[in-house]
Amino acid sequence: MAQQPAKPVTPVKITAPAKPVVKAPDTNSLHFIFDKGNYRLLIISIAVVAFGFILMSGNTDIYSTTKIVIAPLVVLGGFAIGFFAIFKKPSVNS
């Protein structure tokens, strides 16, 4: 078996290293995901959920309508307010 001649190597072109692109610092103010209204609704939702758990607590008459029906609905309402506060888009002031 005869060896085949190697192909000639083409020279590699060497270029100058690329300069990194430097972006100018953003002069706009910071943009937060939530605004004041979102945080206010989150605090209200936490208070409503806590109030629902307070309605559920206690040792007397565990089968009362307040503990079985009203308190869980209050807690679910608090969670609904919390979800609304998270998904609500902040108002855009131009």
HELIX and SHEET records of a PDB file:
HELIX    1   1 LYS A   36  MET A   56  1                                  21    
HELIX    2   2 THR A   65  THR A   65  1                                   1    
HELIX    3   3 THR A   66  ILE A   70  3                                   5    
HELIX    4   4 ALA A   71  PHE A   87  1                                  17    
END                                                                             
